[in-house]
């Protein structure tokens, strides 16, 4: 049996970290605590205001470029409207980080409803490991915490530079039973966890931003996209099925909905490009259901085939 406590963190002892040396960690902790007291309906209103103001003042070519590449049939006016809607979703999800990090199990069960959980339970009942394919959506932090209440779960994260921010972020994510694995740690414990029935909450839709052999180019919204191949290898080594999962915001501050889709069929197939294509298709299908709830601020298409220039 693995020592699970190694992948969790206790509540940080703040007095060990002077404010003047660890300001970012203190700010992170205090902000999350304050936001956890905001009711859901009020968070929706505050997020609406915050997102609207951000859409006015935050100017970047990344979001318009992503929307143009992924939705070429939309008019410029339609894409501009989608951009505004996206910022409003982002604003609410930012306010709701307090719930994700400091909310109780009772609060999370009340505000985040599970849909399709039978897909997960069926796989576990059959003795399969489960990898949760969790794309970058604004509510992804809430998704992991909600899952970790129902099943043993582990996620992967990138270590912050600030030691207090690192300790606080691990504590927030593991306070209700979940576990965290640092991105550059050995994968051996992760594979063992998956085999033992721990759900792996995996966010693979990231640009590699480096030359290498750990990714292939597969279509995403019709665009050749650098796509990591690690998930198919993990599924094979962990004897696991891959279940897409999307944490969607519900309208007018009615909380969130965690939707599990049926497990990917014939995955892994042994063909890296075919597997990457199937994974991207599953993400694309979920994004099309709620196109304003994908993380369009991310430079997903930065790495290009054949040394093409970046669209950004």
C-alpha positions as CSV (number, residue, x, y, z in Angstrom):
1,X,0.0,0.0,0.0
2,X,1.4,3.4,-1.0
3,X,2.1,6.1,1.6
4,X,-0.7,8.5,0.5
5,X,0.1,11.2,3.0
6,X,3.2,12.0,1.0
7,X,0.9,13.4,-1.7
8,X,-1.1,15.6,0.7
9,X,-0.3,18.7,2.8
10,X,-1.5,19.7,6.3
11,X,-2.9,23.2,7.0
12,X,0.1,25.5,6.6
13,X,1.6,27.1,9.7
14,X,1.5,30.7,8.6
15,X,3.7,32.1,11.4
16,X,6.7,30.3,9.8
17,X,6.4,32.6,6.8
18,X,6.9,36.3,7.4
19,X,4.6,38.5,5.4
20,X,7.4,40.6,3.9
21,X,9.2,37.6,2.5
22,X,6.2,35.5,1.4
23,X,3.7,38.1,0.3
24,X,2.3,36.2,-2.7
25,X,1.6,33.1,-0.6
26,X,-0.1,35.2,2.1
27,X,-2.2,37.0,-0.5
28,X,-3.2,33.7,-2.1
29,X,-4.3,32.2,1.3
30,X,-6.2,35.3,2.5
31,X,-7.9,35.9,-0.8
32,X,-9.2,32.3,-1.0
33,X,-10.4,32.5,2.5
34,X,-12.4,35.7,1.9
35,X,-13.9,34.5,-1.4
36,X,-15.1,31.3,0.3
37,X,-17.6,33.3,2.3
38,X,-19.3,34.7,-0.8
39,X,-22.7,33.1,-1.5
40,X,-23.1,31.5,-4.9
41,X,-25.7,33.9,-6.3
42,X,-23.6,36.9,-5.2
43,X,-20.4,35.3,-6.7
44,X,-22.3,35.1,-10.0
45,X,-23.1,38.9,-9.9
46,X,-19.5,39.8,-8.8
47,X,-18.1,37.5,-11.5
48,X,-20.3,39.1,-14.1
49,X,-19.0,42.6,-13.2
50,X,-15.4,41.4,-12.9
51,X,-15.5,39.6,-16.2
52,X,-17.1,42.5,-18.0
53,X,-14.5,45.0,-16.7
54,X,-11.7,42.6,-17.6
55,X,-13.1,42.2,-21.2
56,X,-13.0,46.0,-21.6
57,X,-9.4,46.5,-20.3
58,X,-7.6,43.3,-21.0
59,X,-6.5,43.2,-24.6
60,X,-4.6,40.3,-26.1
61,X,-4.5,38.7,-29.6
62,X,-4.6,35.2,-28.0
63,X,-8.4,34.9,-27.5
64,X,-9.5,36.4,-30.9
65,X,-6.9,34.1,-32.6
66,X,-8.1,31.0,-30.9
67,X,-11.8,31.8,-31.6
68,X,-11.0,32.6,-35.3
69,X,-9.1,29.3,-35.7
70,X,-11.7,27.2,-33.9
71,X,-14.9,28.9,-35.2
72,X,-14.1,30.2,-38.7
73,X,-17.8,30.2,-39.7
74,X,-18.8,32.7,-36.9
75,X,-18.9,36.3,-37.9
76,X,-16.5,38.8,-36.1
77,X,-19.6,40.1,-34.2
78,X,-20.4,36.6,-33.0
79,X,-16.8,35.9,-32.0
80,X,-16.7,39.2,-30.1
81,X,-19.9,38.2,-28.2
82,X,-18.3,34.8,-27.4
83,X,-15.2,36.6,-26.1
84,X,-17.3,38.7,-23.7
85,X,-19.2,35.7,-22.5
86,X,-16.0,33.8,-21.9
87,X,-14.7,36.6,-19.6
88,X,-17.9,36.6,-17.6
89,X,-17.5,32.8,-17.0
90,X,-13.8,33.4,-16.1
91,X,-14.8,36.1,-13.6
92,X,-17.3,33.9,-11.8
93,X,-14.9,31.0,-11.7
94,X,-12.2,33.2,-10.2
95,X,-14.6,34.3,-7.4
96,X,-15.6,30.6,-6.9
97,X,-12.0,29.6,-6.3
98,X,-12.8,30.3,-2.7
99,X,-15.4,27.5,-2.8
100,X,-13.0,25.2,-4.6
101,X,-10.2,25.7,-2.2
102,X,-11.9,26.4,1.2
103,X,-15.4,25.1,0.8
104,X,-16.7,22.2,2.9
105,X,-17.8,18.9,1.5
106,X,-21.4,19.8,2.2
107,X,-21.0,23.1,0.2
108,X,-19.4,21.4,-2.7
109,X,-22.1,18.7,-2.9
110,X,-24.8,21.4,-2.8
111,X,-23.2,23.6,-5.5
112,X,-21.6,21.1,-7.8
113,X,-23.9,18.4,-9.2
114,X,-22.7,15.1,-10.7
115,X,-24.1,14.0,-14.0
116,X,-23.0,10.6,-15.5
117,X,-21.2,9.4,-12.4
118,X,-22.3,5.8,-13.3
119,X,-19.6,5.8,-16.0
120,X,-16.9,6.1,-13.4
121,X,-18.5,3.6,-11.0
122,X,-19.0,1.1,-13.7
123,X,-15.3,1.1,-14.6
124,X,-14.3,0.8,-11.0
125,X,-16.7,-2.1,-10.4
126,X,-15.1,-3.9,-13.3
127,X,-11.7,-3.5,-11.7
128,X,-10.4,-0.9,-14.2
129,X,-8.4,2.1,-13.4
130,X,-9.9,5.5,-14.3
131,X,-8.2,8.5,-15.9
132,X,-10.4,11.6,-15.9
133,X,-9.8,13.5,-19.1
134,X,-10.4,17.1,-17.7
135,X,-9.8,19.8,-20.3
136,X,-8.9,23.4,-19.3
137,X,-12.3,24.9,-18.3
138,X,-12.8,27.7,-15.8
139,X,-14.3,25.4,-13.2
140,X,-11.6,22.7,-13.3
141,X,-10.4,23.3,-9.7
142,X,-14.0,22.7,-8.4
143,X,-14.2,19.6,-10.6
144,X,-11.2,18.0,-8.8
145,X,-12.3,18.9,-5.3
146,X,-15.8,17.5,-6.0
147,X,-14.5,14.3,-7.4
148,X,-12.1,13.8,-4.5
149,X,-15.1,13.8,-2.1
150,X,-16.7,10.8,-3.9
151,X,-13.6,8.7,-4.8
152,X,-9.9,8.5,-4.1
153,X,-8.4,11.0,-6.6
154,X,-5.0,12.5,-7.5
155,X,-4.1,15.4,-9.7
156,X,-0.9,16.8,-11.2
157,X,0.3,20.3,-10.6
158,X,3.2,22.7,-11.3
159,X,5.1,23.7,-8.2
160,X,4.9,27.5,-7.5
161,X,8.2,29.3,-6.7
162,X,6.9,30.8,-3.5
163,X,7.2,28.1,-0.7
164,X,4.1,29.3,1.1
165,X,2.1,29.5,-2.1
166,X,3.3,25.9,-2.8
167,X,2.2,24.7,0.7
168,X,-1.1,26.5,0.5
169,X,-2.0,25.3,-3.0
170,X,-1.3,21.7,-2.0
171,X,-3.3,22.0,1.2
172,X,-6.3,23.6,-0.7
173,X,-6.4,20.8,-3.3
174,X,-6.0,17.9,-0.8
175,X,-8.0,19.1,2.2
176,X,-11.0,16.9,1.4
177,X,-9.1,13.7,0.6
178,X,-7.5,14.3,-2.7
179,X,-3.8,14.0,-3.5
180,X,-1.3,16.0,-5.6
181,X,1.7,14.8,-7.7
182,X,4.2,17.4,-8.7
183,X,4.6,17.5,-12.5
184,X,8.2,16.4,-12.6
185,X,8.0,13.6,-10.0
186,X,8.3,10.0,-10.9
187,X,5.3,8.5,-12.6
188,X,5.6,5.1,-10.9
189,X,3.5,6.1,-7.8
190,X,0.9,7.5,-10.2
191,X,0.6,4.2,-12.1
192,X,0.3,2.3,-8.9
193,X,-2.5,4.6,-7.7
194,X,-4.4,4.2,-10.9
195,X,-4.1,0.4,-10.7
196,X,-5.4,0.5,-7.1
197,X,-8.6,2.5,-8.1
198,X,-7.5,6.1,-7.6
199,X,-8.9,8.4,-10.2
200,X,-6.3,10.4,-12.0
201,X,-7.6,13.9,-12.8
202,X,-5.5,14.7,-16.0
203,X,-5.4,18.0,-18.0
204,X,-3.5,17.0,-21.2
205,X,-4.7,19.9,-23.5
206,X,-1.5,22.0,-23.2
207,X,1.0,23.2,-25.7
208,X,4.3,21.3,-25.3
209,X,6.3,24.5,-26.1
210,X,9.4,22.4,-26.7
211,X,10.9,20.1,-29.3
212,X,10.6,16.4,-28.4
213,X,9.0,13.0,-29.0
214,X,6.4,13.1,-26.3
215,X,3.7,14.7,-28.6
216,X,2.2,14.3,-32.1
217,X,0.1,16.6,-34.2
218,X,-3.6,15.7,-34.3
219,X,-6.6,17.8,-35.3
220,X,-8.4,20.0,-32.8
221,X,-11.2,22.0,-34.3
222,X,-9.6,21.1,-37.7
223,X,-6.3,22.7,-36.8
224,X,-3.1,20.4,-36.5
225,X,-2.4,20.7,-32.8
226,X,0.6,19.5,-30.8
227,X,-0.9,16.9,-28.5
228,X,0.8,15.0,-25.7
229,X,0.8,11.2,-26.0
230,X,1.3,10.4,-22.3
231,X,-2.3,9.6,-21.6
232,X,-2.5,6.6,-23.9
233,X,0.7,5.2,-22.2
234,X,-0.7,5.8,-18.7
235,X,-4.0,4.1,-19.7
236,X,-2.1,1.1,-20.9
237,X,0.2,0.9,-17.9
238,X,-2.5,1.5,-15.4
239,X,-5.1,-0.8,-17.1
240,X,-7.4,2.2,-17.2
241,X,-10.3,3.6,-19.1
242,X,-10.4,7.3,-20.1
243,X,-13.5,9.2,-19.1
244,X,-14.0,12.8,-20.4
245,X,-15.2,15.2,-17.7
246,X,-16.3,18.8,-18.0
247,X,-17.1,21.2,-15.1
248,X,-19.8,23.5,-16.5
249,X,-21.2,26.6,-14.9
250,X,-24.9,26.7,-14.7
251,X,-26.9,29.9,-15.5
252,X,-27.6,32.8,-13.1
253,X,-25.5,31.5,-10.2
254,X,-27.1,28.1,-9.9
255,X,-23.8,26.4,-9.3
256,X,-21.9,23.9,-11.4
257,X,-22.5,20.7,-13.2
258,X,-19.8,18.0,-13.4
259,X,-20.6,16.0,-16.5
260,X,-18.9,12.6,-17.0
261,X,-19.0,11.2,-20.6
262,X,-18.8,7.6,-21.6
263,X,-15.3,6.1,-21.6
264,X,-13.4,6.5,-24.8
265,X,-13.8,3.3,-27.0
266,X,-10.8,1.3,-28.3
267,X,-8.4,3.4,-26.3
268,X,-5.5,3.1,-26.2
269,X,-5.2,1.6,-29.7
270,X,-1.4,1.5,-30.0
271,X,-1.4,4.2,-32.6
272,X,-0.3,7.5,-31.0
273,X,-1.8,9.7,-33.7
274,X,-5.2,7.9,-33.6
275,X,-5.3,8.1,-29.8
276,X,-4.4,11.8,-29.8
277,X,-7.1,12.4,-32.4
278,X,-9.7,10.6,-30.4
279,X,-8.7,12.5,-27.3
280,X,-8.9,15.9,-29.1
281,X,-12.3,15.0,-30.6
282,X,-13.6,14.2,-27.1
283,X,-12.4,17.6,-25.8
284,X,-13.8,19.4,-28.9
285,X,-17.2,17.8,-28.4
286,X,-17.4,19.0,-24.8
287,X,-16.3,22.5,-25.8
288,X,-18.9,22.7,-28.5
289,X,-21.6,22.1,-25.8
290,X,-20.5,25.2,-23.9
291,X,-18.1,27.2,-26.2
292,X,-17.8,30.1,-23.7
293,X,-16.4,27.7,-21.0
294,X,-13.1,26.7,-22.5
295,X,-9.8,28.3,-21.5
296,X,-9.4,30.5,-24.7
297,X,-6.7,32.6,-23.0
298,X,-4.2,29.8,-23.5
299,X,-1.9,29.6,-26.5
300,X,-3.0,26.1,-27.5
301,X,-1.7,26.3,-31.1
302,X,1.7,27.8,-30.4
303,X,3.7,24.8,-31.5
304,X,3.3,24.4,-35.2
305,X,4.2,21.5,-37.6
306,X,7.0,21.9,-40.2
307,X,8.4,24.9,-38.3
308,X,5.4,27.1,-39.3
309,X,5.2,30.4,-37.5
310,X,3.0,30.7,-34.5
311,X,-0.5,32.2,-35.1
312,X,0.0,34.4,-32.1
